[in-house]
Amino acid sequence: MITDTNFKDTPICTFIATSIIVVFLLFYFKLISSVKCTKSIDTIIINNFVHVDFLHLLSNLYALYSISRVEKDMGIKSFVGLLVFLLIINSLAEFFIQFIWKDSPCTIGFSGILFGLFTWELTYKNKIDSQLILAIILMVIQPSLHNEKVSLSGHIIGAVSGIIAGFLWKFINK
């Protein structure tokens, strides 16, 4: 359980949550009016922090909170390394998908990275708990019911990158 986790224990997750909320508010108050979908690698990376739907934002924040224990367990440096790895793998995979299938829509949100963290934890630690299962269900089902444009490919890419990261972490730490 993560009941003993607080903001001091998870500064990276807290920073990411704050960043996502700030970007959402910039869209909400129309200080930013559109999402760039140039299908360039820098736009793909930036779009991980964009949420224009309130329920999408809430489900990603809950999932980030649920998985914040990984930061506490790993420590800041290792956690940042894992996040950078997941961000690079997700962004490159998304870039290649959009390069191959020209009409594929751009994706937004932190869900891919979160799925990467979930599958990393499942692969590396072989650990499942009720909050993890609830967060995965909320991240997959809720956005799909609310909006048919939810990027299942982004979720799948994130999950696969987390599995790769989990096996690499096991290999490196032997």
N, C-alpha and C positions, 0 to 999 in steps of 0.2 A: 504494500500500500504506500501511497505517497503522502499520507497525512502529516508526516514529520518533515516534509520539504517546505522550505520557505524561500523568499526572494534572495536572501543572502547565499543560500546553498546553490542557486541556479541563476547566476547573473547572465549567462548567455541566453537561456530560454526567456528570461525576463526582458532582456534587450530585444530579442526577436519578437516577442509578444507586443512590446511597446511599439516597435517599428511597424508591425502589421496594423496595429490600431491607428497609428498616426497616418499611414498611407490610406487606410479606409476612410478616416475623417476628412482627408484632403479630397477624396472623391465625393464623399457625402455632402460636403459644403461647396462642391463644384470648383475648388481651387485647381483640381486636375479634372479634366472633362472626358478624357478618353484613354483607353488602354492601347499602347503601341503594339502592333502585331506585325512588325517588320520581318520577323523570322530570322533575325540576326542573333548571334550568341549573347550579346550584351542585353538585348531586350528580353530574351528568354530567361536570363538570370534575374533581371530586375522584376519580371512578372511573377516570380515566386513570392514576392512580398505584397502583391496587389490582391485585394479582396474588395469586390464591389457589391456583394450581396451580404446582408447582415447575418443570415443563417450560416452561410459559408464561413464567414469570419468567426462566428461563435463555435462552430464545429471544429475549426482548425485551432482555435485557442484552447478548447477543452482537450483536444488531442495533444497539443503541445504541453499542456499542464500534466496530462496523464503520463507522458513519456519523459518528463523532466527529470525523473529519477535516474535516467541514463547519464545525464550531465553530473549529477551528484555522485553517482557510482564511479564514473570514469575519471572525473576531474576535468577542469576547464580546458587544459591543453589538448588532451586526447579527444574530448568532445568537439572542440573546434575543428580538429583534424578530421573527425568523422563527418561533421557537417559540411566541411569544404569538399571532402571526397564525394559525398552524396550530391551536393550542389553541382559539382563538375560532371559527374556521371549522368545525373538527370538532365542537365542542360545540354550536354553533348548528344545524348540519346534523343531528346526532343528536337534538337537542331537537325539531326540526320533524318528523323521521321518527317519533319516538315520539308526537308530538302528532297526526299524521295517522293512523298505524297504532297504535291504542291498545294492542293486544296484543303489540306488538313488545317483545322482551326488552331489558333494560338491558345496556349493554356495559361491560366493565372492561378495563383494561390500557392500555399505552402504544403498542400496535401501530399505531393510527390515526395518531398523531403520527409514528411512525417511518416508516410508509409515506409520509406527507407529506414527510419529509426525503429519503427515497429518490427520490421522483418530482420533488422540487424539484431535487435534484442532477442527475437525468437531463435535466430540462427546461432548467435554467439553464446547466449546464456541459457538457451532452452528453457525460457521462463515465460509463463502465461499467467495472467491474472484477470480478474473480472473487469477492472478499469481498462486494461488494454483491449479486451474483447469489445467492451461497450464503445470505446473510442473508435475502433476500426469500423464497427457497425454504423456509428453516427457519421463517420467520414465517407462511407460508401453509400449507404441507403438514403440518408437525409438529403444530401445535395442532389442525388439522382431523382428523388421524388419532387423536389422543388424546382429543378431546372434541368431540362434535357440536354443542355450544352455542357454539362459537367464532363470533364475530361477523364474518362476511364483509362485512356492510354497514359496520362500523366500519373495516375495512381499505380498502374501496372509497372511503369518504368521505375517509379520510386521503390516499389516492393522488390523488384529484381535487383536494383542497385544496393538495397539494404542486405539482401541475401549475399551478393558478391562481397560487400564490405564485411559481413559477419564471417564468411569463410576466410577472407584475407586476414582479418584480425586474429582468428584462431591460428592460422598458419604463422603469422608474424610473432605471436606470443607463445609459441611452443618452445 
